[in-house]
Amino acid sequence: MSGPDLRLLPAAAAIWLGAFTATGVAARWSLSGGGLLLVSAVWAAHRSRLWLATVWVCLAAGLVATGLRVVSVEIGPVDELAAHQTRVRAVLTLTADPVWHQGTVQGSSNRGPGFTVIPARLEQVSARGRVWRTRAPVLVLAFSRGWVGLLPGQELATTARLRPPRPGEALAAVLSVRDPPRLLGRPNRLERAAGSLRAGLRRAVAGLPPDERGLVPGLVVGDVSRVPGELTADFRTTGLTHLNAVSGANLAIAIGFVVIVGRWCGVRGRWLAALGGAAMVGFVVLARPQPSVLRAAAMGAVTLAALATGRRRGGVASLAAAVIGLVLVDPWLARSYGFALSALATAGLLVLAPSWARWLHEHRWPWPVAHAVAVPTAAQVACAPVIVLLSGQLSLVAVPANLLVAPAVAPATVVGLLAALVSPLSDPVAALLGWICYAPAWWIVTVAEHGARLPLAALPWPGTVVGALGLAVALAGAVMAGRAAARFPRTAGGVAVAVVGAGTVWAGSPGWPPPGWVMVACDVGQGDALVLDVGPGTAVVVDAGPDPRLVDGCLRDLGITRVPLLLLTHFHADHVEGVPGVLRGRHVGQVEVGPYDEPAEERARVLAWTSAAHVPVRQVTMGERVVMGPLRWTVLWPARVIEEDSVPNNASIVLLLRSRGLSLLLTGDVEPPAQEALAARWGARPVDVLKVPHHGSAYQDPALIRALRPRVAVISVGADNDYGHPAPRTIRLLQATGARVERTDQDGDVAVVSGPSGLRVVTSDG
């Protein structure tokens, strides 16, 4: 049997690399680089090095095509208006469904309960007495529920303030909107029908428990708006995240169901291919053109064409052609994790799964079992490097978890689609179908929840490019070694035993960061720097310590590349001098500070650093409630400035947080006057974790400590400091309440972990 057709693979990889590079640099550099590569390609062709010339032409195509698209986004009035944050009158066409988020939007002074995020296309903009026509992609942040429920294709008018997008985003501007939309028309019938079906599916499963209620729309049409954060985390640990991202599997199930019904009704030949094509178009509209859906649709179109013409084409060649076409049409797909995972999973199924299934079948495995094992294993091996880049962990339960849920995916998808299709005709019938979905959805949720809580369900792995490349090399070596070992089974057995033994020893050793970590107190010397897990490679940072090098190292060890929020409790040097270390090499969305501006010189330094990095700064509000991933917090303090003792310390921001079943109180450097006022205002209640105020100094309110009764007390403090921190009497007070006391000066970085056994503490020194 001949191998897969790999001829288009270098071209697809080169175009993908070119687009990835060009979306991260200025358009002039990508266009110039593309021109130089074309000249080099002519030279290579002249020297009869056609393979090199072909690669350079494809790389140049990716650079030039993307550069031209970037220029089309950047040129025109929108970029200039956004740079000056101009208030404009805008006419928009929505390009995706609005999504409502609770909490506070980063980069805004909004104090409302939440905001709506809507991708859109800016059709017309009016400002400074002029009107411009445009077709610029924008993102709308609307502080009103009036935008919820609008459909893609809806044209509307509003007043907004334009703001610059983040570097590398496929946007001309971000629109901050506080007014309700003024509708100018209706979406087309197709979009209205799709919106009605998606809403009908949500109604059909409204009576299910929260996890299943959120999972079914995500599984069927990629609507993850109601998936609980805890379930998302469990899916990530067990390698089931793909179930909430519509991909080729969902499309294959939907089209396969339609084709089976068509055959049953007597449809044959080209008419059957046409029926499959119509089903594919309808599914893409229903699920919305997400990267994974577009890739799956492109692959499906090639397959349907082969079915219609009777010609067979190599699967890898079809995948490469799909990648080339999609990346050239939308270059920003080259930076989409979902698109990468979808393409890699398909490549694994095409290249690895067939040979692995045949090998298992030849060794007396029943064919269905061999296929069932080979498919998820191949997909997991192909996707693992990108998954660790996303999550900073390597799942050890992904293959068995996917095997266990596989029988439930198709029934849940098909019945969910039927519920959506029936919903416009009969809500009771749709609800009945929704309840039928409960059994397979419950099984998927159960596998995810129990799998995520198994010991060593996931191992920490460096969530960096170097870590991903290292894993890719290791997996490639393992695959080649496995093929060689098939010829020498006895030798392979001995090697396998040795590898498993070494892996067991390595896996049993404490990793960093520990799976399930909620908060890490970084060892930054005499100062505070707390890191709160929000998602893969993403964290909220509270204070930055006194040394940029130390906080940067702590964040690197945790694999943090994105910081949506850096919160500075007050402007003392031991909390803010490390700000450049947080900003270094990371995307920081926003910095939040308290209302007290002293010491003025430190405040000025912070503003200079954030201004140079183009990071917005805003002031927190007392009582503010924020939701970010699994993290929820309330600002408890400062309610007022206490004009005695140390004003900056007593003006520290105090946060009450909840994450993964734990409650945490972060207290900055508040001293007894503020502690007493805080207790009187808040009515102090027990918490799981207390970040001890002011590095464990002697200035503590015993009544507050006794009322909090923390299970774990974390003291961020420098070794051999000149202040005598932490004070022995503070340690005794905490221990008297039953708290386990952890100190960064003695224990290194301190991680608070939520796991199946409850609250744990893991330190970087083991």
VENFEN-V731494 format. One record per backbone hydrogen bond with DSSP energy under -1.0 kcal/mol. NH is the residue of the N-H (numbers start at 1). CO is the residue of the C=O. E is the energy in kcal/mol with one decimal. If there is no record, write none. Layout:
NH,CO,E ; NH,CO,E
This chain:
9,6,-1.0 ; 12,8,-2.4 ; 13,9,-2.6 ; 14,10,-2.5 ; 15,11,-2.4 ; 16,12,-2.4 ; 17,13,-2.5 ; 18,14,-2.5 ; 19,15,-2.5 ; 20,16,-2.7 ; 21,17,-2.4 ; 22,18,-2.5 ; 23,19,-2.0 ; 24,21,-1.3 ; 30,26,-1.5 ; 31,27,-2.5 ; 32,28,-2.2 ; 33,29,-2.8 ; 34,30,-2.2 ; 35,31,-2.1 ; 36,32,-2.2 ; 37,33,-2.2 ; 38,34,-2.0 ; 39,35,-2.0 ; 40,36,-2.3 ; 41,37,-2.3 ; 42,38,-2.0 ; 43,39,-2.0 ; 44,40,-2.6 ; 45,41,-2.6 ; 46,42,-2.2 ; 47,43,-1.6 ; 48,45,-1.6 ; 49,44,-3.0 ; 53,49,-2.2 ; 54,50,-2.6 ; 55,51,-2.0 ; 56,52,-2.5 ; 57,53,-2.3 ; 58,54,-2.3 ; 59,55,-2.6 ; 60,56,-2.6 ; 61,57,-2.3 ; 62,58,-2.2 ; 63,59,-2.2 ; 64,60,-3.2 ; 65,61,-2.5 ; 66,62,-1.7 ; 67,63,-2.7 ; 68,64,-2.6 ; 69,65,-1.7 ; 70,66,-2.8 ; 71,67,-2.4 ; 72,68,-2.1 ; 73,69,-1.3 ; 74,70,-2.5 ; 75,71,-2.9 ; 81,77,-2.7 ; 82,78,-2.6 ; 83,79,-2.0 ; 84,80,-1.3 ; 85,82,-1.6 ; 86,81,-2.3 ; 88,160,-3.4 ; 89,126,-2.3 ; 90,158,-3.0 ; 91,124,-2.6 ; 92,156,-3.0 ; 93,121,-2.1 ; 94,154,-2.4 ; 95,119,-2.2 ; 99,117,-2.0 ; 101,115,-3.4 ; 103,113,-2.2 ; 108,105,-1.1 ; 115,101,-2.6 ; 116,142,-3.1 ; 117,99,-2.6 ; 118,140,-2.2 ; 120,138,-2.5 ; 121,93,-2.7 ; 122,136,-3.4 ; 123,91,-2.7 ; 124,91,-1.5 ; 125,132,-2.3 ; 126,89,-2.7 ; 127,130,-2.0 ; 130,127,-2.0 ; 132,125,-2.8 ; 134,123,-2.4 ; 136,122,-1.2 ; 138,120,-2.6 ; 139,173,-1.5 ; 140,118,-2.8 ; 141,175,-3.3 ; 142,116,-2.7 ; 143,177,-2.6 ; 144,142,-1.1 ; 147,144,-1.0 ; 148,145,-1.3 ; 150,147,-1.4 ; 153,94,-3.3 ; 154,151,-1.8 ; 156,92,-2.4 ; 157,182,-2.6 ; 158,90,-2.2 ; 160,88,-2.5 ; 161,176,-2.1 ; 162,86,-2.8 ; 163,174,-2.2 ; 169,166,-1.8 ; 171,169,-1.7 ; 172,137,-3.4 ; 174,163,-2.9 ; 175,139,-3.0 ; 176,161,-2.6 ; 177,141,-2.8 ; 182,157,-2.5 ; 184,155,-2.5 ; 192,188,-2.3 ; 193,189,-2.7 ; 194,190,-2.4 ; 195,191,-2.7 ; 196,192,-2.3 ; 197,193,-2.2 ; 198,194,-2.5 ; 199,195,-2.4 ; 200,196,-2.2 ; 201,197,-2.1 ; 202,198,-1.9 ; 203,199,-2.2 ; 204,200,-2.3 ; 205,201,-1.5 ; 206,203,-1.2 ; 208,205,-1.8 ; 213,209,-3.1 ; 214,210,-2.0 ; 215,211,-2.1 ; 216,212,-2.1 ; 218,214,-1.1 ; 219,215,-2.9 ; 220,216,-2.5 ; 221,217,-2.4 ; 223,217,-1.8 ; 224,222,-1.1 ; 227,224,-1.3 ; 232,228,-1.9 ; 233,229,-2.1 ; 234,230,-2.1 ; 235,231,-2.6 ; 236,232,-2.0 ; 237,233,-2.0 ; 238,234,-2.0 ; 240,235,-2.6 ; 243,240,-1.9 ; 244,241,-1.9 ; 245,242,-1.3 ; 251,247,-2.3 ; 252,248,-3.0 ; 253,249,-2.4 ; 254,250,-2.6 ; 255,251,-2.9 ; 256,252,-2.8 ; 257,253,-2.2 ; 258,254,-2.0 ; 259,255,-3.1 ; 260,256,-2.5 ; 261,257,-2.2 ; 262,258,-2.7 ; 263,259,-2.9 ; 264,260,-2.4 ; 265,261,-1.6 ; 266,263,-1.6 ; 267,262,-2.8 ; 271,268,-1.1 ; 273,269,-1.5 ; 274,270,-2.6 ; 275,271,-2.2 ; 276,272,-2.4 ; 277,273,-2.5 ; 278,274,-2.5 ; 279,275,-2.3 ; 280,276,-2.3 ; 281,277,-2.5 ; 282,278,-2.5 ; 283,279,-2.4 ; 284,280,-2.3 ; 285,281,-2.2 ; 286,282,-2.3 ; 287,283,-3.0 ; 288,284,-1.1 ; 290,288,-2.6 ; 294,290,-2.8 ; 295,291,-2.4 ; 296,292,-2.3 ; 297,293,-2.7 ; 298,294,-2.6 ; 299,295,-2.3 ; 300,296,-2.6 ; 301,297,-2.5 ; 302,298,-1.8 ; 303,299,-2.2 ; 304,300,-2.7 ; 305,301,-2.2 ; 306,302,-2.1 ; 307,303,-2.0 ; 308,304,-2.5 ; 309,305,-2.4 ; 310,306,-1.7 ; 318,314,-2.1 ; 319,315,-2.4 ; 320,316,-2.8 ; 321,317,-2.5 ; 322,318,-2.4 ; 323,319,-2.5 ; 324,320,-2.6 ; 325,321,-2.5 ; 326,322,-2.5 ; 327,323,-2.6 ; 328,324,-2.0 ; 329,325,-1.8 ; 330,326,-3.0 ; 333,330,-2.1 ; 334,331,-2.0 ; 335,332,-1.4 ; 336,333,-1.8 ; 340,336,-2.2 ; 341,337,-2.9 ; 342,338,-2.3 ; 343,339,-2.6 ; 344,340,-2.7 ; 345,341,-2.6 ; 346,342,-2.0 ; 347,343,-2.4 ; 348,344,-2.7 ; 349,345,-2.2 ; 350,346,-2.1 ; 351,347,-2.8 ; 352,348,-1.6 ; 353,348,-2.1 ; 356,352,-2.3 ; 357,353,-2.8 ; 358,354,-2.4 ; 359,355,-2.4 ; 360,356,-2.3 ; 361,357,-2.4 ; 362,358,-2.6 ; 363,359,-1.0 ; 364,361,-1.4 ; 365,360,-2.0 ; 370,366,-3.0 ; 371,367,-2.6 ; 372,368,-2.3 ; 373,369,-2.1 ; 374,370,-2.5 ; 375,371,-2.2 ; 377,373,-1.5 ; 378,374,-2.6 ; 379,375,-2.3 ; 380,376,-2.4 ; 381,377,-2.4 ; 382,378,-2.3 ; 383,379,-2.0 ; 384,380,-1.7 ; 387,383,-2.3 ; 388,384,-2.4 ; 389,385,-1.2 ; 390,386,-1.6 ; 391,387,-3.0 ; 392,388,-2.1 ; 394,459,-3.5 ; 396,457,-2.9 ; 401,397,-2.5 ; 402,398,-2.6 ; 403,399,-2.3 ; 404,400,-2.3 ; 405,401,-2.0 ; 406,402,-1.5 ; 408,405,-1.7 ; 409,405,-1.1 ; 412,408,-1.9 ; 413,409,-2.5 ; 414,410,-2.9 ; 415,411,-2.5 ; 416,412,-2.0 ; 417,413,-2.4 ; 418,414,-2.4 ; 419,415,-2.4 ; 420,416,-2.2 ; 421,417,-2.5 ; 422,418,-2.4 ; 423,419,-1.6 ; 425,422,-1.8 ; 426,422,-2.3 ; 430,426,-2.1 ; 431,427,-2.8 ; 432,428,-2.1 ; 433,429,-2.3 ; 434,430,-2.3 ; 435,431,-2.1 ; 436,432,-1.6 ; 437,433,-1.6 ; 441,437,-2.3 ; 442,438,-3.3 ; 443,439,-2.0 ; 444,440,-2.0 ; 445,441,-2.6 ; 446,442,-2.7 ; 447,443,-2.4 ; 448,444,-2.2 ; 449,445,-2.8 ; 450,446,-2.6 ; 451,447,-2.5 ; 452,448,-2.2 ; 454,451,-1.2 ; 457,454,-1.5 ; 459,394,-2.8 ; 461,392,-2.2 ; 464,462,-1.2 ; 468,464,-2.6 ; 469,465,-2.8 ; 470,466,-2.6 ; 471,467,-2.1 ; 472,468,-2.3 ; 473,469,-2.5 ; 474,470,-2.3 ; 475,471,-2.8 ; 476,472,-2.5 ; 477,473,-2.5 ; 478,474,-2.2 ; 479,475,-2.6 ; 480,476,-2.3 ; 481,477,-2.6 ; 482,478,-2.4 ; 483,479,-1.9 ; 484,480,-2.2 ; 485,481,-2.7 ; 486,482,-1.3 ; 487,484,-1.3 ; 492,488,-2.4 ; 493,489,-2.2 ; 494,490,-1.8 ; 495,491,-2.4 ; 496,492,-2.7 ; 497,493,-2.3 ; 498,494,-2.1 ; 499,495,-2.8 ; 500,496,-2.9 ; 501,497,-2.5 ; 502,498,-2.6 ; 503,499,-3.0 ; 504,500,-2.4 ; 505,501,-2.2 ; 506,502,-2.6 ; 507,503,-3.2 ; 508,504,-2.2 ; 517,514,-1.3 ; 518,752,-3.5 ; 519,752,-1.3 ; 520,531,-2.4 ; 521,750,-3.0 ; 522,529,-2.7 ; 524,522,-1.4 ; 527,525,-1.9 ; 528,574,-1.4 ; 530,542,-2.6 ; 531,520,-2.7 ; 532,540,-3.2 ; 533,518,-2.0 ; 534,538,-2.1 ; 535,538,-1.6 ; 538,535,-2.3 ; 539,562,-2.0 ; 540,532,-2.3 ; 541,565,-2.2 ; 542,530,-2.8 ; 543,567,-3.0 ; 544,575,-3.2 ; 545,528,-1.9 ; 551,547,-1.8 ; 552,548,-2.2 ; 553,549,-2.0 ; 554,550,-2.1 ; 555,551,-2.3 ; 556,552,-2.3 ; 557,553,-2.4 ; 558,554,-1.4 ; 559,556,-1.2 ; 560,555,-2.6 ; 561,537,-2.3 ; 562,537,-2.2 ; 563,587,-3.1 ; 566,590,-2.6 ; 567,541,-3.0 ; 568,592,-2.8 ; 575,572,-2.1 ; 576,572,-1.1 ; 577,573,-2.2 ; 578,545,-2.3 ; 579,576,-2.1 ; 581,578,-1.3 ; 582,578,-1.2 ; 583,579,-2.1 ; 584,580,-1.3 ; 586,583,-1.4 ; 587,561,-1.9 ; 589,563,-2.2 ; 591,616,-2.5 ; 592,566,-2.4 ; 593,618,-2.2 ; 603,599,-2.1 ; 604,600,-2.4 ; 605,601,-1.7 ; 606,602,-2.4 ; 607,603,-2.5 ; 608,604,-2.0 ; 609,605,-2.3 ; 610,606,-2.6 ; 611,607,-2.3 ; 612,608,-2.2 ; 613,609,-1.5 ; 614,611,-1.2 ; 615,610,-2.8 ; 618,591,-2.2 ; 620,593,-2.4 ; 623,635,-2.5 ; 624,621,-2.1 ; 626,633,-2.5 ; 628,631,-3.2 ; 631,628,-2.2 ; 632,658,-2.1 ; 633,626,-2.4 ; 634,656,-2.0 ; 635,624,-2.2 ; 636,654,-2.4 ; 637,654,-1.2 ; 644,642,-2.1 ; 650,646,-2.3 ; 651,647,-1.4 ; 652,649,-1.7 ; 654,637,-2.2 ; 655,666,-2.2 ; 656,634,-2.3 ; 657,664,-3.4 ; 658,632,-2.6 ; 659,662,-2.1 ; 662,659,-1.9 ; 664,657,-2.5 ; 665,689,-2.4 ; 666,655,-2.6 ; 670,667,-1.9 ; 675,671,-2.7 ; 676,672,-2.9 ; 677,673,-1.9 ; 678,674,-2.8 ; 679,675,-2.5 ; 680,676,-2.4 ; 681,677,-2.2 ; 682,678,-3.2 ; 683,679,-2.5 ; 687,708,-1.9 ; 689,663,-2.0 ; 690,712,-2.4 ; 691,665,-2.8 ; 692,714,-2.2 ; 694,668,-1.6 ; 696,693,-1.6 ; 697,694,-1.4 ; 700,698,-1.8 ; 705,701,-1.8 ; 706,702,-2.5 ; 707,703,-1.9 ; 708,704,-2.3 ; 709,705,-2.0 ; 712,688,-2.0 ; 713,740,-2.9 ; 714,690,-2.7 ; 715,742,-2.9 ; 721,718,-1.0 ; 727,696,-2.9 ; 731,727,-1.9 ; 732,728,-2.4 ; 733,729,-2.2 ; 734,730,-2.4 ; 735,731,-2.6 ; 736,732,-2.1 ; 738,735,-1.4 ; 739,734,-1.9 ; 740,711,-2.3 ; 742,713,-2.8 ; 744,715,-2.1 ; 747,743,-2.9 ; 748,744,-1.4 ; 750,521,-2.2 ; 751,762,-3.3 ; 752,519,-3.5 ; 753,760,-2.9 ; 754,516,-2.4 ; 755,758,-1.8 ; 758,755,-2.1 ; 760,753,-2.6 ; 762,751,-2.4 ; 764,749,-2.4 ; 765,747,-1.1 ; 766,763,-1.9
